[in-house]
Amino acid sequence: ETQEGGAVPALVPPADVATGLADTSPIFARGLLALLEPVVAECDVRVRGVLASQRELSKQLDSLSSTLDEFNETCKVPVMSPYVDKLLRTKERMAHINAVLGTIQQRLDTLQRENAAALS
């Protein structure tokens, strides 16, 4: 039904329903947090593992790069230059991926801090 002037009346829940919703809000928040917290924690563990793997890979790439640079300088083999260049580009991409993973880790840490504060 419409009121005079054709306007649809606003739907306002009765006071007891509004109070009931307000009472369940903290319960819902705790339930949602309990549901999401293990997922965030697992994601955090996996991101930390990936970061550790990326650091190790970066060290290995540095070592290989310097070895290939030494080899390239001593042998002056023109065939190796494209491979050294490819390795250097890969190393740059790895550095970019590490930066992105660092940003993800910071966001996860922030989420965990905010969730811990919400539970307090």
N, C-alpha and C positions, 0 to 999 in steps of 0.2 A: 504494500500500500504506500501511497505517497501522501505527504502533507500538503497543505495548501501551497500553491505556487509550483507544484510538481517536484519538489525536492524529496529525496529518499531519506527517511530518518536514519540517524547514526545508530549503529548497533553498539550498545554499551552493555557489557556483561553485568549481571547483578553483583552487588557488593560481595556476597559470599563466594561467588565464582572467582572474582578478581583476587580476593584474599587467598583463596585456595591456590591460585596460580602463583602468587607471590611466595607462598609457603613452599611450593615445590621447586622454585627456581634454584636455590642452593643445592637441592638434592640432584636436580638434573645436571647442574654444573659439575658436581662431584662425580656423578655417573659418567658423564662425557669425558671428564679428565681421566677417570679410571680406565675408560675404554681406549683413549688415545695415548696415555702415558707409556704403555709397553711398546707401542708402535714407534713412538718418538725415541724411546730408549734404544730399541733395536736399530733404528735408522742411525742413531748417534754412534753406536758401536760399529756399525758397518762403515760409516763415513770415516771414523777414526782409523779403521783397518785399511781403507782405501788410501787415506792420507799417508799412513806408514808405508804402504806398498809404493805409493807414488814417490815418496822421499827416497826409498831404496832404489827404485828404478832411475830416478834422477841422478843418484850417485853413480850407478852403473853406466848411465849414458855419459856422464862427465868423464869417467875413467876411459871408456871406449873412445870418446871424442878426442881426448888428449893423446891416447895411443895412436889413433888414426892420423891425427895431426902430425905427430912425430914421424910416423911412417911415411906420410905424404911428403913431408919436408925432406927426408933423407933419400927417398926413392925417386921422387919427382915423377911418379907414375900418373899420367894424365887420366887414366881410366878410373882412378880412385876419387877424383875430385867430385863427380856427381854424387857419389855415395856419401862422401863426407858432408856435402851440402844437404843431402836428404836427411842425414843424421842430425845436423844442426837445426833444420826446420822441425824435425820431430821433437828435438829437445825444447824448442820454443813453444810448440804446442803443448808439451807436457807441463811446462811452466805455467801456461795459461790455464790448463786443467787444474793444476794445483791451486792456483789463485781462486778459481771458481769453487773448488772443494773447501777451501778455507772460508769463503763467504758462506757456504752452506753450513759449515760447522759453527760459525758464529751465530747464524740464525737459529740453529738447533739449540745452542747454549742459551740464547735469549728466550726461546720458547720454554725451555725447562725452567729457567729462572722465573719467568712470568707464571708458569703453572704452579711452581712451588709457592710463590707469593699469593696466588689465588687460593691455595688450600690453607694458607695460614689464617 
